[in-house]
Amino acid sequence: MDTKELFIEWSSLGDLESGRPNLGRFISVEVYRLMHYSLKRVIADRYGEQEMKKILYDSGKVAGVSFFKAMLSKELDVSLLISKLHSMLLDLKVGVLKLEKMDLASLNFVLTISEDIDCSGLPVTGDTVCDFDEGFIDGIFSEYFQKEMVVKEIDCWSTGDRTCRFRISPK
């Protein structure tokens, strides 16, 4: 997937200050999950579970590229990028991001996101469910390094872990 074709103009998300003067920028996690999981269900029913996971990953990648271009910079060193991303995800109430491992020579990373908006508190099913998050992280790292990356969730609240853990590596 060519990330140059993925960018969505940040301004197309609207002017939330004028559009939501009383309610503000944030919604409940339940409402977000209702939308997210109902979309997952419809996509899976129409196209199958594997295609649903791919669509969510690809959608997350579009969002990650757009987020990077609007909010981050290629000029940051990687430690500052992670620090800024941590602060932003915390401020946006998406989750608590931490860097566990980093090998710059091979571009291999392991990140965790605790209190993840997609899955924290869900019943244990044995399956990872953060397909959108995988793509979102892929979009950010692919754009930053100008290299196609692959992100795989290796631990998830739904697998019985209490944090989501993502392995990031070049494609």
Backbone torsions as a table, in degrees:
resi	resn	phi	psi	omega
1	MET	NA	123.9	-178.7
2	ASP	-81.7	113.9	-175.9
3	THR	-66.2	-20.3	178.1
4	LYS	-63.5	-28.4	-179.8
5	GLU	-86.5	-4.0	-171.8
6	LEU	-91.4	-16.4	-169.5
7	PHE	-64.2	131.2	170.8
8	ILE	-110.0	130.3	178.4
9	GLU	-59.5	126.6	-179.0
10	TRP	-59.5	-35.1	-179.2
11	SER	-64.6	-21.7	179.8
12	SER	-70.7	-9.1	176.6
13	LEU	-78.1	-9.9	173.8
14	GLY	97.3	170.3	177.0
15	ASP	-96.8	96.6	-174.5
16	LEU	-71.5	-27.0	178.9
17	GLU	-64.7	-45.6	179.6
18	SER	-81.5	-31.5	-177.8
19	GLY	-77.1	-26.9	-178.7
20	ARG	-134.0	60.0	-174.9
21	PRO	-64.3	-26.9	-178.7
22	ASN	-97.2	-35.4	-174.2
23	LEU	-93.1	-22.4	177.3
24	GLY	77.4	-164.7	-172.0
25	ARG	-86.4	-17.2	-169.6
26	PHE	-108.2	148.7	175.1
27	ILE	-124.3	171.0	179.7
28	SER	-73.7	152.1	176.9
29	VAL	-61.7	-36.3	179.4
30	GLU	-60.1	-43.9	-179.9
31	VAL	-66.4	-44.0	176.8
32	TYR	-57.8	-48.7	-178.2
33	ARG	-66.4	-34.8	176.5
34	LEU	-58.8	-46.6	178.1
35	MET	-64.8	-49.9	-176.1
36	HIS	-60.5	-50.3	-175.5
37	TYR	-75.6	-27.3	174.4
38	SER	-70.3	-38.5	174.5
39	LEU	-61.7	-44.9	178.5
40	LYS	-57.1	-43.9	-177.1
41	ARG	-63.7	-46.2	-178.5
42	VAL	-65.0	-44.4	179.1
43	ILE	-62.0	-44.3	179.7
44	ALA	-64.3	-39.9	179.3
45	ASP	-64.4	-36.8	-178.0
46	ARG	-82.2	-37.8	-169.2
47	TYR	-122.4	-6.4	-178.2
48	GLY	96.7	158.5	-176.2
49	GLU	-61.7	-43.8	-177.3
50	GLN	-64.5	-42.7	179.3
51	GLU	-67.4	-37.3	176.5
52	MET	-59.5	-46.1	179.3
53	LYS	-61.2	-40.2	179.2
54	LYS	-67.0	-43.0	179.1
55	ILE	-62.3	-43.6	179.3
56	LEU	-66.2	-41.2	176.9
57	TYR	-59.0	-50.0	-178.2
58	ASP	-63.2	-38.4	177.0
59	SER	-64.2	-42.9	176.8
60	GLY	-61.3	-36.9	179.3
61	LYS	-65.4	-42.6	175.5
62	VAL	-57.6	-46.4	179.8
63	ALA	-63.7	-41.9	-179.6
64	GLY	-63.4	-42.0	177.5
65	VAL	-63.6	-46.2	-179.6
66	SER	-63.4	-43.1	178.4
67	PHE	-60.8	-46.6	179.7
68	PHE	-58.8	-50.1	-176.0
69	LYS	-64.3	-32.0	-177.9
70	ALA	-85.9	-31.5	-167.2
71	MET	-120.9	-17.2	-174.4
72	LEU	-124.3	-173.3	-176.3
73	SER	-151.4	144.6	174.3
74	LYS	-70.1	-16.2	-178.5
75	GLU	-75.6	-16.9	179.8
76	LEU	-72.1	143.2	169.5
77	ASP	-74.5	162.1	-170.1
78	VAL	-61.5	-35.9	178.4
79	SER	-65.2	-39.6	178.1
80	LEU	-70.3	-36.5	175.4
81	LEU	-57.8	-49.1	-179.3
82	ILE	-63.6	-42.2	179.9
83	SER	-62.5	-44.9	179.4
84	LYS	-66.5	-41.8	178.4
85	LEU	-62.1	-42.2	176.4
86	HIS	-55.6	-50.9	-178.3
87	SER	-62.2	-42.5	-177.8
88	MET	-67.3	-43.8	179.3
89	LEU	-66.2	-33.5	175.5
90	LEU	-67.1	-49.4	179.4
91	ASP	-60.2	-37.7	-179.7
92	LEU	-82.3	-2.3	178.4
93	LYS	64.4	31.1	178.6
94	VAL	-83.2	-38.9	-179.1
95	GLY	164.9	177.2	-179.0
96	VAL	-107.1	104.1	-175.8
97	LEU	-88.2	136.9	173.8
98	LYS	-138.7	144.7	175.2
99	LEU	-90.5	122.6	177.7
100	GLU	-95.6	-43.5	-178.3
101	LYS	-141.6	145.2	177.6
102	MET	-147.0	124.2	173.8
103	ASP	-125.4	95.7	-176.5
104	LEU	-66.1	-30.8	-179.5
105	ALA	-61.8	-40.1	-178.8
106	SER	-102.7	-3.6	-175.8
107	LEU	57.2	42.0	175.1
108	ASN	-108.4	133.4	-177.4
109	PHE	-137.3	157.0	166.6
110	VAL	-131.3	123.2	177.3
111	LEU	-116.8	151.2	170.2
112	THR	-119.6	150.5	171.1
113	ILE	-131.3	111.4	176.8
114	SER	-92.9	157.1	-178.9
115	GLU	54.7	35.4	-176.7
116	ASP	-58.8	134.8	-178.1
117	ILE	-61.1	-28.9	-176.0
118	ASP	-80.5	-31.0	-168.5
119	CYS	-138.9	-17.9	-174.8
120	SER	-58.7	123.9	-179.2
121	GLY	96.4	-6.8	178.8
122	LEU	-70.4	158.7	173.7
123	PRO	-63.5	150.4	177.2
124	VAL	-76.0	122.7	179.3
125	THR	-115.6	-16.1	-176.1
126	GLY	92.7	-6.3	-178.9
127	ASP	-112.7	144.1	170.4
128	THR	-73.6	146.9	-175.7
129	VAL	-128.1	-0.5	-172.0
130	CYS	-93.0	53.1	-178.3
131	ASP	-63.3	-42.1	178.1
132	PHE	-62.0	-43.4	179.0
133	ASP	-60.3	-41.2	177.5
134	GLU	-56.0	-49.3	-179.6
135	GLY	-65.3	-38.7	179.0
136	PHE	-59.6	-47.3	179.1
137	ILE	-65.7	-40.8	176.8
138	ASP	-56.9	-48.3	-178.9
139	GLY	-59.0	-42.9	179.6
140	ILE	-64.9	-49.7	-176.5
141	PHE	-71.5	-37.2	177.3
142	SER	-63.5	-41.4	179.7
143	GLU	-68.6	-42.2	-178.8
144	TYR	-63.8	-48.3	-176.5
145	PHE	-87.0	-7.6	-177.4
146	GLN	54.8	43.4	-177.5
147	LYS	-151.4	138.9	177.9
148	GLU	-64.6	127.9	179.9
149	MET	-117.3	165.8	175.5
150	VAL	-129.8	134.6	179.0
151	VAL	-121.9	131.9	179.2
152	LYS	-129.6	127.5	174.7
153	GLU	-77.2	123.4	-177.3
154	ILE	-108.1	-18.1	173.6
155	ASP	-139.9	147.9	-176.9
156	CYS	-153.3	154.1	174.7
157	TRP	-54.4	-39.3	-177.5
158	SER	-70.8	-13.2	174.7
159	THR	-96.2	1.4	179.3
160	GLY	103.9	-4.0	176.8
161	ASP	-85.3	161.3	-178.7
162	ARG	-104.6	12.6	173.7
163	THR	-150.5	154.9	174.1
164	CYS	-91.9	135.2	-179.2
165	ARG	-124.8	131.1	-175.4
166	PHE	-123.4	130.4	174.5
167	ARG	-97.1	128.7	-177.8
168	ILE	-119.3	130.8	179.9
169	SER	-153.6	161.3	176.7
170	PRO	-64.6	149.2	179.1
171	LYS	-70.7	NA	NA
